[in-house]
Amino acid sequence: MAGFTLIELMVGMVVGLIVVMTMLSLYKTASKSTAEAGYGAIMDGQIAGGIIMADRLLQSAGYGYASGSNAYGSTLQVYLASSTVSTGTAGNALVWKSGATTCQALVANGNNLIFYGPASSGYTCSSGLALPASSNASQGIITSVPVTLPNAPAAGSATIVISNAICTPFGTGTAVSSAVIASGGYVATLTIQGYAASASIQNQTCLTNFH
């Protein structure tokens, strides 16, 4: 009976090894893609939930504290890093008065969105509007996924813009007049970078307590 030569056996083993390695490589790639999609879905879910929570916080911002007219700059302010910006300009933090000597803030820090002053009293800002200190009580609204993903460095980053605009809360009722807009009528636009397709998500909130 004719058998296999040593060379034929070695060639067969090499071919078999190549096939196995190719299959393992394909499995590894598929597993990585599945894991990335899963973590990406988690991040987008956190972003969607964070937008809803931020919207609710902004709706109640300033409640119980008389802001008066021309609130921007006195009881409501957007910051870019440590500098104040004018209405219509994007920043990474929104600070508002929650009382005569207290403030609350929504701050975008890297891939995280943080609410400072979660207690009803807020944090102390007796000399006017002020950014919170890292030691102030806070609550995470959006937190970055603790894994390395292709789009993760951008996903979760946010900007905040305050504008004077006609605002109809919840899309119902009559729009405020131009006279009210001139002295108030503020809209907060929160834009957050999503993970899926690197698309951004935008939400607008009527700041009904500042007018």
N, C-alpha and C positions, 0 to 999 in steps of 0.2 A: 504494500500500500504506500502510495506517495503521501508525504506529509508536507508541512510548511518548513521552509528554510528559516534560519535565524533572521536573515534580512527581512523576509516577508513578515515575520512576527513583529520585528521592530517597527517596520513601516506601518503596520496595522495599529500598533500601540500609539505611535505618534499621531496618526489620523484620528484615533479615538480620543486622545488627550485634547487635540485641537477642538473637536466637536464639543467635548465636555466644557472646556474653558469658554467657548463661544456661548454655550447655553447659560453658564454661570454669569457671564458678563451681561447677557440680555436680561436675566432675572434680577441682577443687581440694579440695572438701569430702570427696569419697570418698578421695582420696589422703591427706589429713590423717588421716582416721579409720583408714585402713589402717596408716599409719605409727605412730599412737598405739597401736593394738592390738598392733603388732609390738614396740614398745618396752615396752609393758605386759607382754607375754608374756616378754620378756627379764628384766624386773624380777622377775616372779613366779618365773621359773626360778632367778634368783639367790637369792631368798628361800628357795625350797625346798631348794636346795643348801646354803645357809647354815645352815638349821635342822639338816640332817643333820650338817654339820661341827661345829656347836655342840654337838649331842647327843653326838658322839664325844669332844669335848674335855671335856665335863662328866662323862662316864662315867669318864674317867681322872683327873679333878681330884683332887689330893691323894695320888695313888698314890706309894707309897714313903716317905710322910711320916706318922708316927703322929699322928693328930689327937686321939686320946683322946676322952673323953666331953665333953658340952656344947661341941661344936665351934663352934657359932654364936657369933660375937663374938670368938673367939680364933684360930681357923684358917679361918674361913669367915664372910663378911660381905657383905651387900647395901648399896649406897650409892644415895642419891638426890642427884644433884649431888655435893656434898662432904660430905654428912651421912649418918651410918649410920641404918638403919631396922631395925625388929624383924622377926622372922619373920612371914610372911603379908602384908607390906607391899611394894608394888611399888617398884622402883628402876630405875636405868638402868645399874648396874654391879654385877658380882659379883666379889669378890676372894677368893682362897684361898691358903693357904700351900702352897708346893711344896717347901719346905725350912725349916730352922731360921731362916735369914735371907733367904729369897727368897719371892717371891709370883708368882702369875699372875692374870690378870683378863680378864673378858669385859665389854666396855664398849659401850653403845649411845650413839652420838654423832650426833644428827640422823637422817639416813637411812642411817647406816653402823653396822655391828656389827663391832667390832675385838677381836682377841685379843692381849693384851699378854703378853710373856714366852714367845714361841714356842719358844725354846731350852729344853732340859730343865731348865736351872738357873733359869729365870724371871728376874725383875728383883729388885734389892735392896730389902728391906724389913726391915732388921735390928731396928727398934724395934717390931715388930708389924705387923699388917695395915695396908696403905697403898695408896691409889689410885696407878696408874702415872702417870708424867710423859709428856708428849707425845713426849719424846725417847727413851723406852724402845723397844726393839725390838718391832715389832708385825706382825700379819698381818691383812689385811682378810678378814672372813668374809662380809659383805654390803656392797656398795658401791652407791650410788645411780646411776641411769641419768643420764648427763650431757645430758639434754634436758628441755625444759619440757613436762610432761604435766598434764592436769587433776587427777589424783589423786596425782601424784608427791610433793607436799609431805608427805603422810602415809605413803605406801608406804615400807616399810623401817624405820620407827620401831619401837622395841622396848622392852619392859619385862621385868624379871626379878623373880621372887618365890621365896623359899625358905620351905618349909613343913615342919613336923614331920608326917609322914604315913606310913601303911602303904605300903610300897614293895615291889613284886615286880619286880625287873629283868627286862625283856624279856617280862613277863607270865607267867613260869614260876616254879615253886618255891613255897615256903610264905611267906606274908606274915610280916614281922617282928613280934615280940610288942609289946604296949603298953609293956612295960618298956624295950625297946630304943628305941622311939619317944620315950619320956620323956627319954632321954639322947642321942638322936641320931636316926637314921632320917630323913634329909633328902631332900626332893624339890625339884628346881629346875623352875619353870614359866617357859618362855620364850614370850612372846606378841609376834608381829611383824605389823604391818599390811601386808596384801597390796595389790596394785593392782586386780585384777579385782573388781568390785562393792564395792570398798573393804572387803572382808572381812578379818578378822584370822585368823592361823594360830597355833595354840598347840601346844606340845610339852612333855611332862614327862619329866624324866630323874632316875633314882634316883642319888643321890650315894653310891655304895656304899663309898667310902673315908672317909666322915665319919660316924662312929657312936660 
